[in-house]
């Protein structure tokens, strides 16, 4: 009797979701195409189907939510963006899809671990209290609300969404699809050799392009290449790597290149150490360690090949690294000035206890308060300067404990699972380095997603 009632309730919920999808698709179609009936009916059908799929597979919607800032500035999406913010839309569908799948018991409800909850609530409480004294109420309020909604969603939804390998694969595939789309957009605009200018895709900036392609390279190489079960699949994924590397080099962003290099080099050193240890202590060489090193060398060779044969297209990145090494880089100088001011405020009293207040660095350094204020471009200095020593301890604890957790999992899990954990480690390092040299805490929400993934996969 109870099971029958439950089935009836599930049907009603599903019907309600269909109605919501229909209403949303109809309103959007009407606004965009007025009353052109054949096209309108087609759009309603497509829109409803698309919305239902996003609710059924919230991990896909979640990937679109996390990357919305990359593509929503595209002029081809301007009309949609005027009607509804795509970040809010995909965020709402991600949460709705999670709730629906929890209710029908497709996924289970999970309480996040205290290693995440403790530092998170400390940052929330300190940020809320600091709104009382921040000299930047506009930027501070906007930053706090963004952290409370967007960044918090990025941190906690992985606990609910990633309870199966299929869900994780679908999530990863979305980043690969986005990366391929961005590369196509770049080539469709045409490329000119020996030109010093940043390259962008979908109206985003060059750093967004570098980050997405860097993430895609890590996912393709560490996860799909190693987990591919046949030669054709492995070859297909391997062929994507030079294409994505070309996109990273041509973007002109130094940060993503440095972060990607360190991420791959860290895994290379770890595997080299394991290979040497096994050879000297156990007097044997494990095939998995040797295979990992061979594939990493393959990436290095591919990168060198691209640099040699397509160097005319990489003029911007060569020039930017050149002026950096010569100490004549304006952006690096300004970045260092922000670092120094953030450290100065953190070491002064009473700011070492209270912080400048959330968003307060913008007024302290640049002397203005705006919805999009200034920030140190370093997640540790940002939280430390604005929320004081206790905020700094909270963010360090969250990040360091996540690092220890992933290292523990790599050392203790079965060989098959190590592929996934190596992927997480490389993604973690990649996003940690990026968040240490660019963006504010909410711009680096993907770092919080990786942290959520690290704990979620172990919890589930």
N, C-alpha and C positions, 0 to 999 in steps of 0.2 A: 504493500500500500504506500509506504514511504517512498519507495523507489519510483512508483508511478507518478506520485505528486511531484517528485524531483524532476522527472522527465518533462512533465507539463510545464513546470517553472522554466526549465531550460529552453523549451520551445518559445514561450512568451518572451524571454529575454532576447533570443535570437531574432524573433519577429520585430521586437522593439529596435534592435540594432539595425535591421534592414530598413525600417521606417526612417530612422535617423540618417542613414546613408543616402536614402532616396531624397529626403528633404534637403540635405546639404548639397547633393549633386544637382538637384533641380534649381535651387537658389543660385548656385554658382553658374550654372549653364544659362539661366535667364539673364543674369547680370552681364555675362560675357557676350552672349549671342542674341539677345533680345528675344524675338519670337520666330526665328527661322526654324519651323517645326521639324523637318527631317533631321537636321543637324542637332537640334535640341534633344530629340528623343535618343539619338545615338550617344550624345554626351552624357545624358542621364544614365543610360545603361552602363557605359564605360566607367563613369564616375562611381556609381553604386558598386559595381564589381570590384573596382580598385580599392574603395574604402573598406569593403568586406574582407578583402585579402589582407589589407594592412591590419585589420583588427584580429584576424585569425592568426597572422604571423607577426606579432608585435616586435620581434627582434629585427625584422626588416624596417618597420616603421621607426624603431629606435635608432637604427643607423641613419635613416633620413633625417631624423630629429637632430642627431649629433652633428651632422654635416650640412644642415640647412643654410648656415652662414656662408658656405662655400658657393652655393648655386643660386640662392634666392635674389641676388643682386643682378642676375642675368636679365637683360632687357626683354628677352622673350617670355619671361615670367612676370614682367612688370604689372600686367593687368591683374593676375592672380594675387600678387603681393599687395596690391592696393586694396583688395577685398579682404584678405586674411593673411596674417603673418605666418609663413610656413613653419617657422620654429615652434610657434604656439600650436599650430594645427597638428603637426606630427608628434609633438610632445603630448598633446591631449589624446591622440589616437593610441600612442604607446601605452599610456596609463590605462585608457579604456580597454585596450586589448589585453593588458595584463590582468585587470580585474575580471574581465569576462573569462579568460582562460583559467584563472584561479577558481572561479565559481563553478565551471564545468569540470574541474579537477584535471584539466590537461596539464597544469603546472601547480605546484604546491606553494602555500604561503610560507615564507621564511623570514625569521627575525634576524636582521643583520648582526654580525658579531660585534662584541663590545670594543674590539680593537679599532673598529670603524666608528661606532656610535659615540664613544667617549670623546675623541678629538673633534668629531663633527659638531656635537652639541656645545663643546667648549667654544669653537669658532662662532657658532650661531649666537650664543649668549653674549660673548664679548662684542660681536658685531652689533647686536641689538642695543646693548648698553651704550656703545660708543656713538650711536646716533644722537645721543643727548648732548654730546660735546664736540662732534666733528665740525671742523670749519668748512666742510664741503657737503652740506645737506642734500644738494641736488644729486651729485655723483655718488655720495655715500648711500643714499636711499635706493637709488637705481642699482648700485652694486650689490647691496644687501638683498634686495628683492630678486635679482637675477640669481644670486647664489642660493637663495631659499627655494627657488623654483627650478630654473634650468640646470644649474650645477648639481643640486641635490637629486634631481631626477636622473642625471647622468651617473651619479654615484650609487644610487640604491636600486634602480631598475635591473641591473645585472643579476642581483640576488634572485629575482623572480623569473627573468627571461632565459637565463643560460643554465637550464637544468637538463639539457640533453646536447649531445654532440651535433645533432642536426641543426638545432637552433644556433649554435655557435658558428657552424659552417655557413648558414644563411646570412648571418651577421657579417662575417668576414667577406663573403662573396659580394655583398653590397658595396664594400669599400673598393673591391677590384673593379666592379662595374662603373663606379663613379670615377675611378682613376682612368679607366679606358676612355670614358666619355670626355674627360678633361683633356686627354692627349689628342683625341679626335678634334675637339674644339680648337686646340692650339694649331694643329696642322691645317684646319679649315680656314684659318685666318691668314696663313702663309708665313713663312719664316725667312728672315734675311740674315745672311752671314755677316760677320764683322760689324755688328751693330750693338752699341751699348744701350740697352733698355731692358726693363723687366718684362717678363712674359707672364700673362695671366690667362685664366680660363673662367668662363661663366660669370664674368664681372667681379670675381673675387680678387684678392691681392696675390702677389707672387709667393708670399710665405704660406698662404693657404694651399696653393698649388704644390709647393715643395713638401708640405706636411702630409697631404693626402697621398701623394705619390710615394713618399717615404714609408708611410704606414702600409700601403699596398705592396711595396717591395718586400717588407718584412713578412707580411701575411703570406704572400705567394711563395717566398723562398723557404722560410722556416716551417710553414704549416703545409701548404698544398704540394710543394715539390717533394717533400719528404714523406708525405702521407699518400701520394698518388700510387695507385695499385698497378698501373700498367704504363708501358713506355710512352704511348701516345699522350696520355694525360700529363705525365711528367715533362715531356718535351713541350707541350702547349704552354704549361705554366713557366717553364724556363725561358721561352721566347718572349714572354711578357716583361721579363726583368730588364733587358736592354732598352725596351721601349719606355718603361717607367724611369729608368736611370737617365735616359736622354731628356725626359721631361724635367727631372729634378735639376740636372745641370743647366738646362736652358732657362729655367725660371729666374735664376739670378740670386736666389736666397742662400746665404751662407749657413744660417742656423740649421735648416733641415739636412744639408750635406754633412755638416760636422756631427750632428746627432745621429744620422744614419751610419756614418763611418764608425763612430764610437760604439754604437749598438752591435754592429756586426763584428767589430774587432774584439769586443768583450766576450762574445760567444766563441770566437776563434781562440782566444787565450784560454778560456775555460776548457774547451775541447782538446787543445794542445796539451794542457796540463794533465788532463785525464789520460790522454794517449801515452804521454811520457811516464806517468805514474804506473799505469798498467804494464808498460814495457819493462820498467826497471824493477818494480816490486813483484808483480804477478808473472813476469816473463811471458806476456802475451799481449797481442794487439787486438782490441775490439773493433769489429767491422763498422759498428755504428759511429765510433769516434773518428775513424779514418774516413768514412763516407762524408761526415759533416765537414771535415777539413777540406776534402776534395771539392765539395760544392762551394764552400766559402772562397777557395782559391779561384774557382770558376767565375764567381761574381767579380773578384778583383781583376781578373784577366779581361772580363767583359767591359768593366769600367775603364781600364787602361786603353782598350781597343777603341772605345767611344771617344775618349779624350784625344787620342792620336788622329783618328780619321775624321772626326767632326769638330775639331777644335775651333774652326771658324765660327761655329754657331754658339760657342761658349765664351765669347768675348767678354760678356758682362760679368760672369762669375770669376773669370781670370783677373779681370780688372779690379773687382771688389776685394778679392783676396790679396792682390798686390798692394793696394792702398792701405789695407789693414796691417800687413807686415811692415810697411814703411811708416806706420804711425800717422798717416795722413787721411784717416777715415773719420768723417764728420759724425756719422751715425754711431760708430763705436765710441767716439769721444763723448757724445751726448749720453750714451748708455752708461758709461763709466761715471759721469757726473751724477746721474740718477742713483747709481749704486752708492756713491759716496754720501749723498744727501740722506739716503735711506738709513745707512749705517750711522750717520751723525745723529739723526733723530732717535734711533733705537738706543744709542748709548747715552743720550741726554736724560735728565730727570725733570719732570716726572714721566716723560714719554716712555721710558723703559718699562714702566708699570702699566700706564694707561694706553699708550700708543697715541698717535695723532688723531685717532678716530677713523672709522671706515671711510675711505675716499679722501682722507685728510692729506695724503701725500701730494695730491694735485695742487692744493693751495700752498703747501709748504715748499714745494719745488718750483711750480710754474706760476703760482699766484692767481689761479682762477678756479672757479667751480662751474662745471657743466655736466650735462647728462653723461657724456663720454669724456671724463677727466683724464688727467695724466697719472702715470703709475711707474714703479721702478723697473718694470720688465724683468722681474725676478720674483717668483712666487714666495720664496722665503723672506726676502727683504720687504716685499709688499705686505705680507701678513704681519711680520715683525714690527715694521715701522708704523702700521696703522692700528694694530691690536695689542702691541706691546709684547713683552717677553713670554707671557702665557699663551698668546696666540701663536708665537713662533714655536714654542714647545709643542703645541697641539699639531701644527702642520708637519713639523719634523717627525713627531711620533707616528703620525698617520703614514707618511711616506716611508720612513725607515722600517717600520713594522711590516709594511707591505713588501718591501725588498727582502727582508728576512724570511717572510712567508713563502715567497716564490723560490728562493734559494733552497729552503727546506723541502719544498715539493719536488724540485728538480733532483735533489739527492735521494729522496725516498720513494718516488713513484716508479711504476713499471716503465720499461723502455718505451712502450707505445705511447704512454702519456707524456714522456719527456719532450716529444715533438711539440705538443701544445704548450707546455710550460716554457720551453725555450722561446717560443713565439711571444708569450706573455712577457718574459724577461726582456726581450729585445724591444717590444712595444713600450714597456715601462721605462727603459733607459732612454729611448727615443723621445718620448713625451716629457720626461723629467728634464732632459737637457734643453728641449725647446722651451719649457715653462721657466727655465732659469735664465733665458736670454731674450725672451719676447712675450708679449701679451700680458693681460692681467689674469686674475684668478679664474674669472668666468670664461675668458678666451681659451683657457687651457682645461676646459671641462673634460676633454678626452683623457687627460691624466687621471681624473677621478673615475672615469669609466673603467680604465685598466685596473685601477685599485679595486673597484667593485668586482671586476672579473676574477682577479686573483683570489679574493676571499669567497666569491660565489661558487666557483668551481670546486673548491674544497668543501664548502658547506653542503653542496648538493651531490 
